[in-house]
Amino acid sequence: MLFKWIKANKKIGDEEFDKIYPDALRSKADTHFTPIQVSKTAARLLAPGPDVKVLDIGAGVGKFCTIGSVCSKGYFVGVEQRKGLCAIARGVCERYNLTNVEFIHANITDIPFEAYNAFYFFNPFMENICPREKINDEVELRKELFGEYSGYVREQLAQLPKGTRLVTYYSYLREVPPNYALKRSLFDNNLKVWEKL
Ligand SMILES: C[S@@+](CC[C@H](N)C(=O)[O-])C[C@H]1O[C@@H](n2cnc3c(N)ncnc32)[C@H](O)[C@@H]1O
């Protein structure tokens, strides 16, 4: 029912929606999961029509991908380094019979980007430079990883075809290559839409 309501644009608050996740993670939701309205807007900007495969770089419990999969015409793939969060995201897909979405348990540095034509980036590497914000102890966090991971994303994005779309949310923009142009800024300039030149 929940995702049918989301699809039908019924008003549902983030606090209500986040009840589908385990209690221990709900306290992290404000900082780490994209709010419903932002997810809908970002997904529709990334996948305005069919045949778009969106990669969520650091998918967490899958809030952005699952909402995007019912609110747009795109196919959503979330890559998540924490096995536990990936399992929760897959569980939500199963429970709500969501198609058009899947989750890969992997580090982003093991994912080649050429199979995708749109990308979502909600500041996934911040935990490495801001340990107060860490989600849990499941993975190694190190200051140097912030630069390493951002560099990998920037290099991959730089090589993609003209017109490739990228949406960043609360990002320091280290991952945006110089050959991407800023097209729009929304949600108090926190959500930015970029396109490869
Ligand atoms: C801020 S959360 C965003 C969740 C989701 N994109 C959303 O908006 O609802 C960032 C996630 O990125 C994951 N992450 C961080 N570094 C990663 C890496 N190198 N490879 C894969 N996932 C990573 C973290 O484990 C965390 O779950």
The ligand as a Gaussian input file, in Angstrom:
#p B3LYP/6-31G(d) Opt

LIG

0 1
 C       23.843000       9.336000       2.728000
 S       23.536000       7.584000       2.493000
 C       22.472000       7.783000       1.081000
 C       21.402000       6.720000       0.918000
 C       20.556000       6.809000      -0.330000
 N       21.318000       7.216000      -1.490000
 C       19.394000       7.746000      -0.157000
 O       19.532000       8.882000      -0.589000
 O       18.351000       7.401000       0.396000
 C       25.098000       7.079000       1.776000
 C       25.372000       5.587000       1.704000
 O       26.545000       5.392000       0.910000
 C       27.203000       4.233000       1.338000
 N       28.596000       4.282000       0.865000
 C       29.584000       5.096000       1.293000
 N       30.737000       4.860000       0.636000
 C       30.468000       3.860000      -0.244000
 C       31.258000       3.157000      -1.205000
 N       32.539000       3.450000      -1.378000
 N       30.667000       2.187000      -1.938000
 C       29.352000       1.876000      -1.760000
 N       28.559000       2.500000      -0.860000
 C       29.100000       3.478000      -0.111000
 C       27.080000       4.307000       2.855000
 O       27.267000       3.027000       3.437000
 C       25.667000       4.889000       3.027000
 O       24.753000       3.857000       3.238000

